Amino acid sequence: IMSRRKLTDTENISFVERLVEACGTSKPAKMARLLDVSYQAAKNYLNGRLPDSNVLKTISERTPYSIHWLVTGEGKKFVENGQNKDRE
C-alpha cells in the first residue's frame, strides 16, 4: 500500500502542470524568484514535490490561483481577491 504523502505518477504530472500554469514558468530560476525559495526547492517542486504550507501561501498571495485547485486539480481554478471592494 502506497503512502498518502507520495503522489502517484499521474497526480505528480498533473500537479506539476498546474504549478507551471500558476507560476507562469517551468524554469526553476524564475519560479524560485517568484516564490522566494531556493533554486533547488523550485526544481523539487517541478519534479513533483508538494510545496510546504508557507510556499502554498506565497503562491496564493502572488497569483490568482486557488490552492485547492493547485493541489487537487478540483474546484475553482481562480479565487476571488479577498480585498475586492465589489463583494457584498
PDB file with SEQRES, HELIX, SHEET and CRYST1 records, atoms N, CA, C and O in Angstrom:
SEQRES   1 A   88  ILE MET SER ARG ARG LYS LEU THR ASP THR GLU ASN ILE          
SEQRES   2 A   88  SER PHE VAL GLU ARG LEU VAL GLU ALA CYS GLY THR SER          
SEQRES   3 A   88  LYS PRO ALA LYS MET ALA ARG LEU LEU ASP VAL SER TYR          
SEQRES   4 A   88  GLN ALA ALA LYS ASN TYR LEU ASN GLY ARG LEU PRO ASP          
SEQRES   5 A   88  SER ASN VAL LEU LYS THR ILE SER GLU ARG THR PRO TYR          
SEQRES   6 A   88  SER ILE HIS TRP LEU VAL THR GLY GLU GLY LYS LYS PHE          
SEQRES   7 A   88  VAL GLU ASN GLY GLN ASN LYS ASP ARG GLU                      
HELIX    1 AA1 ASP A    9  CYS A   23  1                                  15    
HELIX    2 AA2 PRO A   28  LEU A   35  1                                   8    
HELIX    3 AA3 TYR A   39  LEU A   46  1                                   8    
HELIX    4 AA4 SER A   53  ARG A   62  1                                  10    
HELIX    5 AA5 ILE A   67  THR A   72  1                                   6    
CRYST1    1.000    1.000    1.000  90.00  90.00  90.00 P 1           1          
ATOM      1  N   ILE A   1       0.860  -1.188   0.000  1.00  0.00           N  
ATOM      2  CA  ILE A   1       0.000   0.000   0.000  1.00  0.00           C  
ATOM      3  C   ILE A   1       0.898   1.240   0.000  1.00  0.00           C  
ATOM      4  O   ILE A   1       1.860   1.344   0.761  1.00  0.00           O  
ATOM      5  N   MET A   2       0.549   2.157  -0.869  1.00  0.00           N  
ATOM      6  CA  MET A   2       1.353   3.364  -1.036  1.00  0.00           C  
ATOM      7  C   MET A   2       0.988   4.405   0.028  1.00  0.00           C  
ATOM      8  O   MET A   2      -0.177   4.557   0.394  1.00  0.00           O  
ATOM      9  N   SER A   3       1.981   5.096   0.502  1.00  0.00           N  
ATOM     10  CA  SER A   3       1.753   6.162   1.474  1.00  0.00           C  
ATOM     11  C   SER A   3       0.973   7.294   0.827  1.00  0.00           C  
ATOM     12  O   SER A   3       1.171   7.592  -0.351  1.00  0.00           O  
ATOM     13  N   ARG A   4       0.104   7.917   1.573  1.00  0.00           N  
ATOM     14  CA  ARG A   4      -0.676   9.040   1.055  1.00  0.00           C  
ATOM     15  C   ARG A   4       0.199  10.270   0.805  1.00  0.00           C  
ATOM     16  O   ARG A   4      -0.188  11.147   0.033  1.00  0.00           O  
ATOM     17  N   ARG A   5       1.340  10.351   1.426  1.00  0.00           N  
ATOM     18  CA  ARG A   5       2.215  11.516   1.260  1.00  0.00           C  
ATOM     19  C   ARG A   5       2.867  11.571  -0.113  1.00  0.00           C  
ATOM     20  O   ARG A   5       3.239  12.641  -0.596  1.00  0.00           O  
ATOM     21  N   LYS A   6       2.999  10.404  -0.733  1.00  0.00           N  
ATOM     22  CA  LYS A   6       3.644  10.320  -2.047  1.00  0.00           C  
ATOM     23  C   LYS A   6       2.571  10.342  -3.119  1.00  0.00           C  
ATOM     24  O   LYS A   6       1.643   9.534  -3.096  1.00  0.00           O  
ATOM     25  N   LEU A   7       2.698  11.267  -4.056  1.00  0.00           N  
ATOM     26  CA  LEU A   7       1.740  11.335  -5.147  1.00  0.00           C  
ATOM     27  C   LEU A   7       1.977  10.192  -6.127  1.00  0.00           C  
ATOM     28  O   LEU A   7       3.108   9.744  -6.314  1.00  0.00           O  
ATOM     29  N   THR A   8       0.908   9.729  -6.745  1.00  0.00           N  
ATOM     30  CA  THR A   8       1.089   8.761  -7.821  1.00  0.00           C  
ATOM     31  C   THR A   8       1.697   9.499  -9.010  1.00  0.00           C  
ATOM     32  O   THR A   8       1.664  10.729  -9.054  1.00  0.00           O  
ATOM     33  N   ASP A   9       2.241   8.777  -9.957  1.00  0.00           N  
ATOM     34  CA  ASP A   9       2.859   9.421 -11.114  1.00  0.00           C  
ATOM     35  C   ASP A   9       1.881  10.333 -11.839  1.00  0.00           C  
ATOM     36  O   ASP A   9       2.254  11.432 -12.250  1.00  0.00           O  
ATOM     37  N   THR A  10       0.647   9.901 -12.003  1.00  0.00           N  
ATOM     38  CA  THR A  10      -0.346  10.719 -12.702  1.00  0.00           C  
ATOM     39  C   THR A  10      -0.647  11.986 -11.922  1.00  0.00           C  
ATOM     40  O   THR A  10      -0.702  13.071 -12.499  1.00  0.00           O  
ATOM     41  N   GLU A  11      -0.844  11.860 -10.613  1.00  0.00           N  
ATOM     42  CA  GLU A  11      -1.092  13.043  -9.780  1.00  0.00           C  
ATOM     43  C   GLU A  11       0.114  13.968  -9.824  1.00  0.00           C  
ATOM     44  O   GLU A  11      -0.027  15.189  -9.885  1.00  0.00           O  
ATOM     45  N   ASN A  12       1.292  13.378  -9.794  1.00  0.00           N  
ATOM     46  CA  ASN A  12       2.547  14.108  -9.821  1.00  0.00           C  
ATOM     47  C   ASN A  12       2.635  14.980 -11.070  1.00  0.00           C  
ATOM     48  O   ASN A  12       2.909  16.177 -10.978  1.00  0.00           O  
ATOM     49  N   ILE A  13       2.404  14.382 -12.233  1.00  0.00           N  
ATOM     50  CA  ILE A  13       2.472  15.114 -13.500  1.00  0.00           C  
ATOM     51  C   ILE A  13       1.413  16.204 -13.533  1.00  0.00           C  
ATOM     52  O   ILE A  13       1.689  17.325 -13.962  1.00  0.00           O  
ATOM     53  N   SER A  14       0.211  15.888 -13.086  1.00  0.00           N  
ATOM     54  CA  SER A  14      -0.871  16.872 -13.075  1.00  0.00           C  
ATOM     55  C   SER A  14      -0.547  18.042 -12.160  1.00  0.00           C  
ATOM     56  O   SER A  14      -0.787  19.197 -12.512  1.00  0.00           O  
ATOM     57  N   PHE A  15       0.002  17.741 -10.975  1.00  0.00           N  
ATOM     58  CA  PHE A  15       0.375  18.820 -10.055  1.00  0.00           C  
ATOM     59  C   PHE A  15       1.418  19.728 -10.696  1.00  0.00           C  
ATOM     60  O   PHE A  15       1.298  20.952 -10.631  1.00  0.00           O  
ATOM     61  N   VAL A  16       2.433  19.144 -11.309  1.00  0.00           N  
ATOM     62  CA  VAL A  16       3.495  19.948 -11.927  1.00  0.00           C  
ATOM     63  C   VAL A  16       2.910  20.827 -13.033  1.00  0.00           C  
ATOM     64  O   VAL A  16       3.283  21.993 -13.160  1.00  0.00           O  
ATOM     65  N   GLU A  17       2.002  20.279 -13.829  1.00  0.00           N  
ATOM     66  CA  GLU A  17       1.365  21.072 -14.892  1.00  0.00           C  
ATOM     67  C   GLU A  17       0.604  22.259 -14.296  1.00  0.00           C  
ATOM     68  O   GLU A  17       0.673  23.370 -14.822  1.00  0.00           O  
ATOM     69  N   ARG A  18      -0.110  22.028 -13.216  1.00  0.00           N  
ATOM     70  CA  ARG A  18      -0.866  23.117 -12.578  1.00  0.00           C  
ATOM     71  C   ARG A  18       0.081  24.143 -11.957  1.00  0.00           C  
ATOM     72  O   ARG A  18      -0.170  25.346 -12.031  1.00  0.00           O  
ATOM     73  N   LEU A  19       1.165  23.670 -11.349  1.00  0.00           N  
ATOM     74  CA  LEU A  19       2.139  24.581 -10.743  1.00  0.00           C  
ATOM     75  C   LEU A  19       2.767  25.478 -11.809  1.00  0.00           C  
ATOM     76  O   LEU A  19       2.896  26.685 -11.605  1.00  0.00           O  
ATOM     77  N   VAL A  20       3.153  24.901 -12.933  1.00  0.00           N  
ATOM     78  CA  VAL A  20       3.741  25.678 -14.026  1.00  0.00           C  
ATOM     79  C   VAL A  20       2.739  26.718 -14.523  1.00  0.00           C  
ATOM     80  O   VAL A  20       3.106  27.864 -14.782  1.00  0.00           O  
ATOM     81  N   GLU A  21       1.481  26.319 -14.655  1.00  0.00           N  
ATOM     82  CA  GLU A  21       0.453  27.266 -15.089  1.00  0.00           C  
ATOM     83  C   GLU A  21       0.309  28.405 -14.080  1.00  0.00           C  
ATOM     84  O   GLU A  21       0.274  29.574 -14.464  1.00  0.00           O  
ATOM     85  N   ALA A  22       0.226  28.071 -12.805  1.00  0.00           N  
ATOM     86  CA  ALA A  22       0.030  29.088 -11.766  1.00  0.00           C  
ATOM     87  C   ALA A  22       1.211  30.045 -11.685  1.00  0.00           C  
ATOM     88  O   ALA A  22       1.022  31.249 -11.508  1.00  0.00           O  
ATOM     89  N   CYS A  23       2.424  29.523 -11.812  1.00  0.00           N  
ATOM     90  CA  CYS A  23       3.624  30.359 -11.690  1.00  0.00           C  
ATOM     91  C   CYS A  23       4.000  31.021 -13.014  1.00  0.00           C  
ATOM     92  O   CYS A  23       4.805  31.952 -13.042  1.00  0.00           O  
ATOM     93  N   GLY A  24       3.419  30.539 -14.102  1.00  0.00           N  
ATOM     94  CA  GLY A  24       3.694  31.132 -15.401  1.00  0.00           C  
ATOM     95  C   GLY A  24       5.070  30.782 -15.956  1.00  0.00           C  
ATOM     96  O   GLY A  24       5.554  31.447 -16.873  1.00  0.00           O  
ATOM     97  N   THR A  25       5.702  29.751 -15.413  1.00  0.00           N  
ATOM     98  CA  THR A  25       7.027  29.355 -15.891  1.00  0.00           C  
ATOM     99  C   THR A  25       7.337  27.920 -15.505  1.00  0.00           C  
ATOM    100  O   THR A  25       6.860  27.414 -14.489  1.00  0.00           O  
ATOM    101  N   SER A  26       8.140  27.279 -16.329  1.00  0.00           N  
ATOM    102  CA  SER A  26       8.659  25.951 -15.972  1.00  0.00           C  
ATOM    103  C   SER A  26      10.152  26.038 -15.692  1.00  0.00           C  
ATOM    104  O   SER A  26      10.826  25.016 -15.565  1.00  0.00           O  
ATOM    105  N   LYS A  27      10.669  27.265 -15.595  1.00  0.00           N  
ATOM    106  CA  LYS A  27      12.092  27.469 -15.323  1.00  0.00           C  
ATOM    107  C   LYS A  27      12.317  27.619 -13.820  1.00  0.00           C  
ATOM    108  O   LYS A  27      11.742  28.505 -13.188  1.00  0.00           O  
ATOM    109  N   PRO A  28      13.159  26.745 -13.247  1.00  0.00           N  
ATOM    110  CA  PRO A  28      13.370  26.784 -11.796  1.00  0.00           C  
ATOM    111  C   PRO A  28      13.832  28.150 -11.280  1.00  0.00           C  
ATOM    112  O   PRO A  28      13.391  28.576 -10.212  1.00  0.00           O  
ATOM    113  N   ALA A  29      14.693  28.833 -11.997  1.00  0.00           N  
ATOM    114  CA  ALA A  29      15.198  30.124 -11.511  1.00  0.00           C  
ATOM    115  C   ALA A  29      14.078  31.161 -11.406  1.00  0.00           C  
ATOM    116  O   ALA A  29      14.009  31.907 -10.430  1.00  0.00           O  
ATOM    117  N   LYS A  30      13.207  31.203 -12.408  1.00  0.00           N  
ATOM    118  CA  LYS A  30      12.086  32.154 -12.369  1.00  0.00           C  
ATOM    119  C   LYS A  30      11.103  31.786 -11.264  1.00  0.00           C  
ATOM    120  O   LYS A  30      10.609  32.657 -10.547  1.00  0.00           O  
ATOM    121  N   MET A  31      10.822  30.491 -11.131  1.00  0.00           N  
ATOM    122  CA  MET A  31       9.906  30.045 -10.099  1.00  0.00           C  
ATOM    123  C   MET A  31      10.486  30.338  -8.711  1.00  0.00           C  
ATOM    124  O   MET A  31       9.761  30.756  -7.809  1.00  0.00           O  
ATOM    125  N   ALA A  32      11.772  30.122  -8.547  1.00  0.00           N  
ATOM    126  CA  ALA A  32      12.437  30.386  -7.265  1.00  0.00           C  
ATOM    127  C   ALA A  32      12.295  31.857  -6.883  1.00  0.00           C  
ATOM    128  O   ALA A  32      12.030  32.173  -5.723  1.00  0.00           O  
ATOM    129  N   ARG A  33      12.469  32.750  -7.846  1.00  0.00           N  
ATOM    130  CA  ARG A  33      12.323  34.189  -7.560  1.00  0.00           C  
ATOM    131  C   ARG A  33      10.885  34.535  -7.198  1.00  0.00           C  
ATOM    132  O   ARG A  33      10.644  35.276  -6.245  1.00  0.00           O  
ATOM    133  N   LEU A  34       9.930  34.002  -7.956  1.00  0.00           N  
ATOM    134  CA  LEU A  34       8.518  34.284  -7.690  1.00  0.00           C  
ATOM    135  C   LEU A  34       8.106  33.846  -6.288  1.00  0.00           C  
ATOM    136  O   LEU A  34       7.364  34.546  -5.599  1.00  0.00           O  
ATOM    137  N   LEU A  35       8.599  32.678  -5.877  1.00  0.00           N  
ATOM    138  CA  LEU A  35       8.141  32.082  -4.622  1.00  0.00           C  
ATOM    139  C   LEU A  35       9.077  32.325  -3.443  1.00  0.00           C  
ATOM    140  O   LEU A  35       8.807  31.882  -2.327  1.00  0.00           O  
ATOM    141  N   ASP A  36      10.180  33.032  -3.694  1.00  0.00           N  
ATOM    142  CA  ASP A  36      11.184  33.265  -2.634  1.00  0.00           C  
ATOM    143  C   ASP A  36      11.681  31.961  -2.031  1.00  0.00           C  
ATOM    144  O   ASP A  36      11.754  31.810  -0.812  1.00  0.00           O  
ATOM    145  N   VAL A  37      12.024  31.019  -2.910  1.00  0.00           N  
ATOM    146  CA  VAL A  37      12.593  29.748  -2.465  1.00  0.00           C  
ATOM    147  C   VAL A  37      13.918  29.543  -3.195  1.00  0.00           C  
ATOM    148  O   VAL A  37      14.243  30.279  -4.127  1.00  0.00           O  
ATOM    149  N   SER A  38      14.673  28.548  -2.768  1.00  0.00           N  
ATOM    150  CA  SER A  38      15.940  28.245  -3.430  1.00  0.00           C  
ATOM    151  C   SER A  38      15.696  27.638  -4.804  1.00  0.00           C  
ATOM    152  O   SER A  38      14.620  27.112  -5.086  1.00  0.00           O  
ATOM    153  N   TYR A  39      16.708  27.721  -5.647  1.00  0.00           N  
ATOM    154  CA  TYR A  39      16.658  27.100  -6.966  1.00  0.00           C  
ATOM    155  C   TYR A  39      16.363  25.603  -6.823  1.00  0.00           C  
ATOM    156  O   TYR A  39      15.553  25.051  -7.568  1.00  0.00           O  
ATOM    157  N   GLN A  40      17.028  24.952  -5.859  1.00  0.00           N  
ATOM    158  CA  GLN A  40      16.818  23.516  -5.653  1.00  0.00           C  
ATOM    159  C   GLN A  40      15.387  23.216  -5.228  1.00  0.00           C  
ATOM    160  O   GLN A  40      14.806  22.228  -5.679  1.00  0.00           O  
ATOM    161  N   ALA A  41      14.812  24.049  -4.372  1.00  0.00           N  
ATOM    162  CA  ALA A  41      13.423  23.839  -3.953  1.00  0.00           C  
ATOM    163  C   ALA A  41      12.499  23.936  -5.160  1.00  0.00           C  
ATOM    164  O   ALA A  41      11.594  23.116  -5.318  1.00  0.00           O  
ATOM    165  N   ALA A  42      12.721  24.937  -6.013  1.00  0.00           N  
ATOM    166  CA  ALA A  42      11.896  25.088  -7.218  1.00  0.00           C  
ATOM    167  C   ALA A  42      12.037  23.857  -8.115  1.00  0.00           C  
ATOM    168  O   ALA A  42      11.048  23.377  -8.669  1.00  0.00           O  
ATOM    169  N   LYS A  43      13.261  23.347  -8.261  1.00  0.00           N  
ATOM    170  CA  LYS A  43      13.469  22.126  -9.058  1.00  0.00           C  
ATOM    171  C   LYS A  43      12.708  20.956  -8.444  1.00  0.00           C  
ATOM    172  O   LYS A  43      12.106  20.158  -9.164  1.00  0.00           O  
ATOM    173  N   ASN A  44      12.733  20.853  -7.121  1.00  0.00           N  
ATOM    174  CA  ASN A  44      11.999  19.779  -6.444  1.00  0.00           C  
ATOM    175  C   ASN A  44      10.501  19.869  -6.749  1.00  0.00           C  
ATOM    176  O   ASN A  44       9.863  18.852  -7.021  1.00  0.00           O  
ATOM    177  N   TYR A  45       9.937  21.081  -6.706  1.00  0.00           N  
ATOM    178  CA  TYR A  45       8.513  21.261  -6.997  1.00  0.00           C  
ATOM    179  C   TYR A  45       8.230  20.857  -8.445  1.00  0.00           C  
ATOM    180  O   TYR A  45       7.219  20.211  -8.725  1.00  0.00           O  
ATOM    181  N   LEU A  46       9.121  21.236  -9.360  1.00  0.00           N  
ATOM    182  CA  LEU A  46       8.941  20.895 -10.770  1.00  0.00           C  
ATOM    183  C   LEU A  46       9.099  19.395 -11.016  1.00  0.00           C  
ATOM    184  O   LEU A  46       8.667  18.880 -12.048  1.00  0.00           O  
ATOM    185  N   ASN A  47       9.715  18.704 -10.070  1.00  0.00           N  
ATOM    186  CA  ASN A  47       9.825  17.250 -10.143  1.00  0.00           C  
ATOM    187  C   ASN A  47       8.690  16.557  -9.388  1.00  0.00           C  
ATOM    188  O   ASN A  47       8.675  15.331  -9.276  1.00  0.00           O  
ATOM    189  N   GLY A  48       7.743  17.341  -8.872  1.00  0.00           N  
ATOM    190  CA  GLY A  48       6.551  16.767  -8.267  1.00  0.00           C  
ATOM    191  C   GLY A  48       6.439  16.847  -6.769  1.00  0.00           C  
ATOM    192  O   GLY A  48       5.439  16.393  -6.211  1.00  0.00           O  
ATOM    193  N   ARG A  49       7.429  17.408  -6.087  1.00  0.00           N  
ATOM    194  CA  ARG A  49       7.321  17.531  -4.628  1.00  0.00           C  
ATOM    195  C   ARG A  49       6.308  18.628  -4.309  1.00  0.00           C  
ATOM    196  O   ARG A  49       6.348  19.713  -4.890  1.00  0.00           O  
ATOM    197  N   LEU A  50       5.408  18.333  -3.388  1.00  0.00           N  
ATOM    198  CA  LEU A  50       4.439  19.349  -2.983  1.00  0.00           C  
ATOM    199  C   LEU A  50       5.128  20.395  -2.111  1.00  0.00           C  
ATOM    200  O   LEU A  50       5.859  20.048  -1.183  1.00  0.00           O  
ATOM    201  N   PRO A  51       4.898  21.668  -2.404  1.00  0.00           N  
ATOM    202  CA  PRO A  51       5.451  22.722  -1.545  1.00  0.00           C  
ATOM    203  C   PRO A  51       4.839  22.659  -0.153  1.00  0.00           C  
ATOM    204  O   PRO A  51       3.730  22.153   0.023  1.00  0.00           O  
ATOM    205  N   ASP A  52       5.566  23.173   0.836  1.00  0.00           N  
ATOM    206  CA  ASP A  52       5.004  23.215   2.186  1.00  0.00           C  
ATOM    207  C   ASP A  52       3.973  24.340   2.278  1.00  0.00           C  
ATOM    208  O   ASP A  52       3.783  25.103   1.331  1.00  0.00           O  
ATOM    209  N   SER A  53       3.318  24.429   3.419  1.00  0.00           N  
ATOM    210  CA  SER A  53       2.209  25.376   3.560  1.00  0.00           C  
ATOM    211  C   SER A  53       2.645  26.827   3.378  1.00  0.00           C  
ATOM    212  O   SER A  53       1.877  27.630   2.849  1.00  0.00           O  
ATOM    213  N   ASN A  54       3.851  27.181   3.801  1.00  0.00           N  
ATOM    214  CA  ASN A  54       4.310  28.562   3.619  1.00  0.00           C  
ATOM    215  C   ASN A  54       4.452  28.918   2.144  1.00  0.00           C  
ATOM    216  O   ASN A  54       4.112  30.028   1.735  1.00  0.00           O  
ATOM    217  N   VAL A  55       4.949  27.988   1.355  1.00  0.00           N  
ATOM    218  CA  VAL A  55       5.105  28.236  -0.083  1.00  0.00           C  
ATOM    219  C   VAL A  55       3.734  28.267  -0.759  1.00  0.00           C  
ATOM    220  O   VAL A  55       3.498  29.089  -1.644  1.00  0.00           O  
ATOM    221  N   LEU A  56       2.836  27.381  -0.347  1.00  0.00           N  
ATOM    222  CA  LEU A  56       1.478  27.421  -0.898  1.00  0.00           C  
ATOM    223  C   LEU A  56       0.821  28.763  -0.590  1.00  0.00           C  
ATOM    224  O   LEU A  56       0.108  29.316  -1.428  1.00  0.00           O  
ATOM    225  N   LYS A  57       1.057  29.281   0.599  1.00  0.00           N  
ATOM    226  CA  LYS A  57       0.515  30.590   0.976  1.00  0.00           C  
ATOM    227  C   LYS A  57       1.093  31.682   0.072  1.00  0.00           C  
ATOM    228  O   LYS A  57       0.367  32.575  -0.364  1.00  0.00           O  
ATOM    229  N   THR A  58       2.384  31.613  -0.206  1.00  0.00           N  
ATOM    230  CA  THR A  58       3.022  32.585  -1.100  1.00  0.00           C  
ATOM    231  C   THR A  58       2.395  32.516  -2.495  1.00  0.00           C  
ATOM    232  O   THR A  58       2.117  33.548  -3.106  1.00  0.00           O  
ATOM    233  N   ILE A  59       2.174  31.304  -2.992  1.00  0.00           N  
ATOM    234  CA  ILE A  59       1.534  31.159  -4.307  1.00  0.00           C  
ATOM    235  C   ILE A  59       0.162  31.827  -4.292  1.00  0.00           C  
ATOM    236  O   ILE A  59      -0.205  32.525  -5.236  1.00  0.00           O  
ATOM    237  N   SER A  60      -0.594  31.609  -3.212  1.00  0.00           N  
ATOM    238  CA  SER A  60      -1.933  32.195  -3.134  1.00  0.00           C  
ATOM    239  C   SER A  60      -1.889  33.721  -3.076  1.00  0.00           C  
ATOM    240  O   SER A  60      -2.802  34.391  -3.556  1.00  0.00           O  
ATOM    241  N   GLU A  61      -0.831  34.263  -2.489  1.00  0.00           N  
ATOM    242  CA  GLU A  61      -0.702  35.723  -2.385  1.00  0.00           C  
ATOM    243  C   GLU A  61      -0.207  36.358  -3.685  1.00  0.00           C  
ATOM    244  O   GLU A  61      -0.523  37.514  -3.970  1.00  0.00           O  
ATOM    245  N   ARG A  62       0.560  35.615  -4.467  1.00  0.00           N  
ATOM    246  CA  ARG A  62       1.206  36.197  -5.652  1.00  0.00           C  
ATOM    247  C   ARG A  62       0.558  35.806  -6.970  1.00  0.00           C  
ATOM    248  O   ARG A  62       0.942  36.317  -8.021  1.00  0.00           O  
ATOM    249  N   THR A  63      -0.416  34.911  -6.931  1.00  0.00           N  
ATOM    250  CA  THR A  63      -1.129  34.511  -8.143  1.00  0.00           C  
ATOM    251  C   THR A  63      -2.626  34.492  -7.835  1.00  0.00           C  
ATOM    252  O   THR A  63      -3.016  34.472  -6.668  1.00  0.00           O  
ATOM    253  N   PRO A  64      -3.466  34.499  -8.872  1.00  0.00           N  
ATOM    254  CA  PRO A  64      -4.925  34.415  -8.638  1.00  0.00           C  
ATOM    255  C   PRO A  64      -5.420  32.980  -8.494  1.00  0.00           C  
ATOM    256  O   PRO A  64      -6.626  32.750  -8.402  1.00  0.00           O  
ATOM    257  N   TYR A  65      -4.503  32.013  -8.474  1.00  0.00           N  
ATOM    258  CA  TYR A  65      -4.900  30.605  -8.487  1.00  0.00           C  
ATOM    259  C   TYR A  65      -5.291  30.095  -7.105  1.00  0.00           C  
ATOM    260  O   TYR A  65      -4.717  30.489  -6.089  1.00  0.00           O  
ATOM    261  N   SER A  66      -6.285  29.208  -7.097  1.00  0.00           N  
ATOM    262  CA  SER A  66      -6.759  28.565  -5.882  1.00  0.00           C  
ATOM    263  C   SER A  66      -5.766  27.488  -5.452  1.00  0.00           C  
ATOM    264  O   SER A  66      -5.334  26.675  -6.268  1.00  0.00           O  
ATOM    265  N   ILE A  67      -5.413  27.485  -4.195  1.00  0.00           N  
ATOM    266  CA  ILE A  67      -4.503  26.474  -3.676  1.00  0.00           C  
ATOM    267  C   ILE A  67      -5.172  25.092  -3.724  1.00  0.00           C  
ATOM    268  O   ILE A  67      -4.514  24.090  -4.006  1.00  0.00           O  
ATOM    269  N   HIS A  68      -6.469  25.047  -3.451  1.00  0.00           N  
ATOM    270  CA  HIS A  68      -7.185  23.773  -3.534  1.00  0.00           C  
ATOM    271  C   HIS A  68      -7.066  23.208  -4.946  1.00  0.00           C  
ATOM    272  O   HIS A  68      -6.770  22.026  -5.121  1.00  0.00           O  
ATOM    273  N   TRP A  69      -7.297  24.050  -5.955  1.00  0.00           N  
ATOM    274  CA  TRP A  69      -7.174  23.600  -7.342  1.00  0.00           C  
ATOM    275  C   TRP A  69      -5.733  23.180  -7.644  1.00  0.00           C  
ATOM    276  O   TRP A  69      -5.498  22.147  -8.272  1.00  0.00           O  
ATOM    277  N   LEU A  70      -4.783  23.983  -7.196  1.00  0.00           N  
ATOM    278  CA  LEU A  70      -3.384  23.681  -7.466  1.00  0.00           C  
ATOM    279  C   LEU A  70      -3.003  22.299  -6.934  1.00  0.00           C  
ATOM    280  O   LEU A  70      -2.362  21.512  -7.630  1.00  0.00           O  
ATOM    281  N   VAL A  71      -3.399  22.016  -5.709  1.00  0.00           N  
ATOM    282  CA  VAL A  71      -3.007  20.764  -5.068  1.00  0.00           C  
ATOM    283  C   VAL A  71      -3.829  19.577  -5.577  1.00  0.00           C  
ATOM    284  O   VAL A  71      -3.291  18.486  -5.762  1.00  0.00           O  
ATOM    285  N   THR A  72      -5.133  19.787  -5.805  1.00  0.00           N  
ATOM    286  CA  THR A  72      -6.009  18.654  -6.121  1.00  0.00           C  
ATOM    287  C   THR A  72      -6.448  18.586  -7.585  1.00  0.00           C  
ATOM    288  O   THR A  72      -6.802  17.516  -8.079  1.00  0.00           O  
ATOM    289  N   GLY A  73      -6.426  19.720  -8.273  1.00  0.00           N  
ATOM    290  CA  GLY A  73      -6.971  19.767  -9.628  1.00  0.00           C  
ATOM    291  C   GLY A  73      -8.487  19.856  -9.631  1.00  0.00           C  
ATOM    292  O   GLY A  73      -9.110  19.727 -10.685  1.00  0.00           O  
ATOM    293  N   GLU A  74      -9.089  20.073  -8.473  1.00  0.00           N  
ATOM    294  CA  GLU A  74     -10.546  20.115  -8.347  1.00  0.00           C  
ATOM    295  C   GLU A  74     -11.007  21.499  -7.910  1.00  0.00           C  
ATOM    296  O   GLU A  74     -10.234  22.280  -7.354  1.00  0.00           O  
ATOM    297  N   GLY A  75     -12.277  21.790  -8.171  1.00  0.00           N  
ATOM    298  CA  GLY A  75     -12.859  23.058  -7.741  1.00  0.00           C  
ATOM    299  C   GLY A  75     -12.484  24.212  -8.650  1.00  0.00           C  
ATOM    300  O   GLY A  75     -11.984  24.017  -9.758  1.00  0.00           O  
ATOM    301  N   LYS A  76     -12.733  25.412  -8.163  1.00  0.00           N  
ATOM    302  CA  LYS A  76     -12.470  26.615  -8.942  1.00  0.00           C  
ATOM    303  C   LYS A  76     -10.968  26.821  -9.114  1.00  0.00           C  
ATOM    304  O   LYS A  76     -10.196  26.668  -8.168  1.00  0.00           O  
ATOM    305  N   LYS A  77     -10.569  27.167 -10.326  1.00  0.00           N  
ATOM    306  CA  LYS A  77      -9.152  27.398 -10.614  1.00  0.00           C  
ATOM    307  C   LYS A  77      -8.686  28.719 -10.004  1.00  0.00           C  
ATOM    308  O   LYS A  77      -7.573  28.817  -9.488  1.00  0.00           O  
ATOM    309  N   PHE A  78      -9.551  29.731 -10.068  1.00  0.00           N  
ATOM    310  CA  PHE A  78      -9.167  31.056  -9.584  1.00  0.00           C  
ATOM    311  C   PHE A  78      -9.972  31.416  -8.342  1.00  0.00           C  
ATOM    312  O   PHE A  78     -11.110  30.977  -8.178  1.00  0.00           O  
ATOM    313  N   VAL A  79      -9.375  32.212  -7.479  1.00  0.00           N  
ATOM    314  CA  VAL A  79     -10.081  32.672  -6.291  1.00  0.00           C  
ATOM    315  C   VAL A  79     -10.373  34.154  -6.434  1.00  0.00           C  
ATOM    316  O   VAL A  79      -9.652  34.894  -7.103  1.00  0.00           O  
ATOM    317  N   GLU A  80     -11.440  34.559  -5.791  1.00  0.00           N  
ATOM    318  CA  GLU A  80     -11.762  35.972  -5.760  1.00  0.00           C  
ATOM    319  C   GLU A  80     -10.793  36.656  -4.818  1.00  0.00           C  
ATOM    320  O   GLU A  80     -10.462  36.119  -3.761  1.00  0.00           O  
ATOM    321  N   ASN A  81     -10.347  37.813  -5.189  1.00  0.00           N  
ATOM    322  CA  ASN A  81      -9.459  38.573  -4.315  1.00  0.00           C  
ATOM    323  C   ASN A  81     -10.249  38.983  -3.080  1.00  0.00           C  
ATOM    324  O   ASN A  81     -11.294  39.623  -3.191  1.00  0.00           O  
ATOM    325  N   GLY A  82      -9.751  38.616  -1.904  1.00  0.00           N  
ATOM    326  CA  GLY A  82     -10.437  38.933  -0.653  1.00  0.00           C  
ATOM    327  C   GLY A  82     -10.564  40.426  -0.402  1.00  0.00           C  
ATOM    328  O   GLY A  82     -11.398  40.851   0.398  1.00  0.00           O  
ATOM    329  N   GLN A  83      -9.757  41.214  -1.067  1.00  0.00           N  
ATOM    330  CA  GLN A  83      -9.803  42.671  -0.870  1.00  0.00           C  
ATOM    331  C   GLN A  83     -10.667  43.352  -1.916  1.00  0.00           C  
ATOM    332  O   GLN A  83     -10.707  44.581  -1.985  1.00  0.00           O  
ATOM    333  N   ASN A  84     -11.362  42.561  -2.737  1.00  0.00           N  
ATOM    334  CA  ASN A  84     -12.213  43.109  -3.783  1.00  0.00           C  
ATOM    335  C   ASN A  84     -13.360  43.887  -3.140  1.00  0.00           C  
ATOM    336  O   ASN A  84     -14.159  43.317  -2.396  1.00  0.00           O  
ATOM    337  N   LYS A  85     -13.441  45.178  -3.424  1.00  0.00           N  
ATOM    338  CA  LYS A  85     -14.425  46.050  -2.789  1.00  0.00           C  
ATOM    339  C   LYS A  85     -15.823  45.857  -3.352  1.00  0.00           C  
ATOM    340  O   LYS A  85     -16.793  46.357  -2.782  1.00  0.00           O  
ATOM    341  N   ASP A  86     -15.941  45.130  -4.477  1.00  0.00           N  
ATOM    342  CA  ASP A  86     -17.241  44.901  -5.093  1.00  0.00           C  
ATOM    343  C   ASP A  86     -18.032  43.811  -4.397  1.00  0.00           C  
ATOM    344  O   ASP A  86     -19.215  43.630  -4.682  1.00  0.00           O  
ATOM    345  N   ARG A  87     -17.406  43.090  -3.499  1.00  0.00           N  
ATOM    346  CA  ARG A  87     -18.109  41.996  -2.823  1.00  0.00           C  
ATOM    347  C   ARG A  87     -19.143  42.561  -1.877  1.00  0.00           C  
ATOM    348  O   ARG A  87     -18.926  43.583  -1.226  1.00  0.00           O  
ATOM    349  N   GLU A  88     -20.279  41.874  -1.811  1.00  0.00           N  
ATOM    350  CA  GLU A  88     -21.355  42.345  -0.923  1.00  0.00           C  
ATOM    351  C   GLU A  88     -21.744  41.264   0.058  1.00  0.00           C  
ATOM    352  O   GLU A  88     -22.631  41.472   0.886  1.00  0.00           O  
TER     353      GLU A  88                                                      
END                                                                             
